[in-house]
């Protein structure tokens, strides 16, 4: 049976057929455009209904790949690469802003960075399309083939070569917040499976049901089931949000300081005193009749890499901090830390750290960032690339030193806290150390690298989902924003906007009992993918036996 004979003679069928039959540069352009438009589903736009238009294009591209060689796998992979390139180019354009901080040094690399990262990440999308084509069917179950292939490839993107799960498809189902509550059961990768299956489902509306088909074979069944799943997710989330009131930890008062410093000040030693004075003045600012300054805070939080110097080597800075903090107040602050071993006056390597500092200036504990950013904090094959003249964006010779392990911090007047630095908060299932469940998470970051762009909004979106997955409140202190206090259901209790200077006072939401995802991790999505693969396998076997 020809492709045209299997399709409904409707306008939608004509569109689908046109995409299925197109080849060459037009096919690449369609995939590129569909991928780019799909990026609108991510923060800050959250226009996820657009995926009902773009994800069916994925299905039709894989349908049409069957005309190629080797069962259409290479053609499907190529279409997947173009879709992924468009998606990541539109969604990660803001990475280029980082190369303009020191434009005289890194500016020439901007076009390469803005295109090379999407090109590399698109290889995972290419793999997902290829896997889907390998298990492709001719009926509505091919939607599950695509969901299986892309869930596997997206999971790999989040883990291979240290991983970069930024803007995984599952984030499309995190706004409104009621939909995001499903992450407490199946996490980001489960949401990714559902997102692909739900949004790709309208593709089967172009199918012509076989003669004497049962009602289960009707084309409208798959989209109807997709809408039913969306409604069920919304109901579950609404009930969960309504029946779990937010409580605050008694006696804990947070104050987040968002200095909105430009990058040239944060890494300029000559600006040392100006930076410290800004921090001290801003931290003690009265925000109204209810708060008269830092003396009302139990925990004061400063952002990542707060100082253009090594804090522990500047006695006057430590003395100023001690003078600022009243008894009973602890400071959590980011800071670059030199190695413990003596290294002379010129430090070539360092840690990206969080310090816990008491009111008398004593350092209570330190956490060193475990998951470093490639090309930002270190270079792959560091020594070789440095000999070739390359250096990472932070310009620290030798790169940063990774920490030894994830660990919690004990605080004098607050629950035990888990520190995370920058993008450590984007890795689902890999943030809470086994046996060390904290009372809350603090995430210090410096999204100032990326200016006023979509990047910081996407970072916040991902951090909120970690709160839902783990059932833990997250307190996020960012240099330029967006700073926020997030409860265990992903609700934002308080926030400071992007590009704003100020302080944020808030109570600390209480943790809740670990939800299913926090207890069993990715097991539910593994079962979901396995069951979908079984269904697809049975459908392939059945259609083969029937000769269709």
Secondary structure, DSSP 8 states (H G I E B T S, - for coil): --TGGGB-SSHHHHHHHHHHH--THHHHHHHHHHHHHHGGGSTTT--GGGHHHHHHHHHHHHHHHTTSSGGGHHHHHHHHHHHHHHHHHHHSGGGGGGGGTTHHHHGGGHHHHHHHHHHHHHHHHHHHHHHHHHT--SSTTHHHHHHHHHHHHHHHHTTGGG---TT-GGGGG-SSHHHHTTHHHHHHHHHHHHHHHHHHGGGGGGB---TT--GGGSTHHHHHHHHHHHHHHHHHHHHHHHHS---EEEEEEEEEEE----HHHHT-GGGHHHHHHHHHHHHT---BTTB-SGGG-SEEE--TT--SS-GGG-HHHHHHHHHH--TT-EEEEEEEEE-SS---SS---EEEEEEEE-TTS-EEEEEE-SS--BTTTB-TTHHHHHHTT---TT--TT-B---S---EEEETTEEEEEEEEGGGGG-TT-SS-TT---SEEEEEE-GGGG-SSSHHHHHHHHHHHHHHHHT-EEEEEESSS-EEEE-TTS-EEEEE-TT--EEEEEEEE------HHHHHTTHHHHHHHHHHHHHHHHHHHHHHHHT-
